[in-house]
Structure formats: structure tokens, C-alpha cells
Amino acid sequence: MSSRLYYILAMAGYFALLGLLMTWTMWIKPSTTFPVVVVLVLYVGPLLFPLRGMLSKKLYTFGWTQFMSLFYFTAGVWAASHPDERWLGLLQILFSLAWFVGGMLFIRATARNNK
């Protein structure tokens, strides 16, 4: 398969996760303990750091963002363990896995093509 398909999978997972977390935090189930802005900055804010590098297809950025995707996967597993947030947690798991798998395969295919 081509690296373009893997890039599309990674970016689709990334943007889907970003959109899910923003809608989850602001509209679906806003936090009653903390202000919404604080939750957005701490939970969604880190996703914005690698955006420029991922859009420009930098392998280094894709490499270190794979660790971020695993954090969001773990947070999704935690959310899926609560019955009232199960479907949101399962979506978070799905999107973070798409980001992770797409990113790893993109790195592998691009590195192989550059040899």
C-alpha cells in the first residue's frame, strides 16, 4: 500500500480524535468540576502542538506523536470503563488507534521509499 493511504488514515484518526474531544468536552458532557476552558487546554491543547509537522508530513513529528496517541488510547480505555461514557471512550480508542497505526505505517512506508 502507498504511504499516501497511511497518511490519510493517520490524519483522519488525528482530526477525528481532536473533534471528538472538543465536542465531548464542550457539548456532550462538559465537566462540572473544572471550567471547560481548563479541561480543553489540558486535554485538547497538546493535540495542537504537532499539527504543523503532521500537515507537512515530517517523519520526526509522526514518530513522537505516536506516544501521544497511546496516551489518548489509555484515556479512552479509562473512559470506556465508565458505563455513562462507554461509547465516547470506544470512539476515542478507535480514533487513537487509527492515528497510531496510520502514523506507524506512514513512517515505515516513507522511510522505505526514501532508501
Secondary structure, DSSP 8 states (H G I E B T S, - for coil): --HHHHHHHHHHHHHHHHHHHHHIIIIIS--SSS-HHHHIIIIIHHHHTTHHHHHTT-HHHHHHHHHHHHHHHHHHHHHHTSGGGHHHHHHHHHHHHHHHHHHHHHHHHHHHHH-
